[in-house]
Amino acid sequence: MTSLFILLADAATLAVGPMGAAMGAGLAAIGAGIGIGKIGASAMEAIARQPEAVGDIRSNMIVSAALIEGVAFFAVIICALVIFI
């Protein structure tokens, strides 16, 4: 009977790593969405205040969004590696 509990405990321990990695990937995606949304909202406010600077604001917004997306993609890939390896 004790060996059954040990086997169940081992099985539960093995499932914690992939579950944590899956939650980490989800949180990375949610965080990136929130960050890019804030960038977009701030850019729209800045364009409304200074319409003549729309080109500079747009290019800075695209670079910032690409950096955030790159970090989120890296986090999701690392979490996928934890799940499958």
C-alpha positions in Angstrom: 0.0 0.0 0.0 2.8 2.4 0.8 4.5 1.8 -2.6 1.2 2.8 -4.3 1.4 6.2 -2.5 5.0 6.6 -3.5 4.1 5.9 -7.1 1.3 8.4 -7.0 3.5 11.0 -5.4 6.1 10.5 -8.1 3.5 10.9 -10.8 2.2 14.1 -9.2 5.7 15.5 -8.9 6.3 14.9 -12.6 3.2 16.7 -13.6 4.0 19.9 -11.7 6.8 21.0 -14.0 4.8 21.0 -17.3 1.8 22.5 -15.5 4.0 25.4 -14.2 5.5 25.9 -17.6 2.1 26.0 -19.2 1.0 28.7 -16.7 4.2 30.6 -17.4 3.5 30.6 -21.1 0.0 31.8 -20.5 1.2 34.6 -18.3 3.8 35.6 -20.8 1.2 35.9 -23.5 -1.2 37.8 -21.3 1.6 40.2 -20.1 2.6 40.8 -23.7 -0.9 41.6 -24.7 -1.3 44.0 -21.8 2.0 45.7 -22.6 1.3 46.1 -26.3 -2.2 47.4 -25.5 -0.7 50.1 -23.2 1.8 51.1 -25.9 -1.1 51.4 -28.4 -3.2 53.5 -26.0 -0.3 55.8 -25.1 0.6 56.2 -28.8 -3.0 57.2 -29.7 -3.0 59.8 -26.9 0.3 61.2 -28.1 -0.9 61.4 -31.7 -4.1 63.1 -30.5 -1.9 65.7 -28.7 0.6 66.2 -31.4 -0.7 65.1 -34.8 2.4 66.4 -36.6 4.6 63.9 -34.8 2.6 60.9 -36.0 5.6 59.3 -38.0 8.0 59.4 -35.0 5.4 58.1 -32.6 4.3 55.3 -34.9 7.9 54.1 -35.5 8.7 54.2 -31.8 5.5 52.3 -31.1 6.3 49.6 -33.6 9.8 49.1 -32.2 8.6 48.9 -28.6 5.8 46.4 -29.6 8.3 44.3 -31.4 10.7 44.2 -28.4 7.8 43.2 -26.1 6.6 40.5 -28.5 10.2 39.2 -28.9 10.5 38.8 -25.1 7.1 37.1 -24.9 8.0 34.8 -27.7 11.2 33.8 -26.0 9.3 33.1 -22.7 6.8 30.9 -24.5 9.5 29.0 -26.3 11.4 28.4 -23.0 8.1 27.2 -21.4 7.5 24.8 -24.4 11.0 23.4 -24.0 10.3 22.7 -20.3 7.1 20.9 -21.2 8.5 18.7 -24.0 12.0 18.1 -22.8 
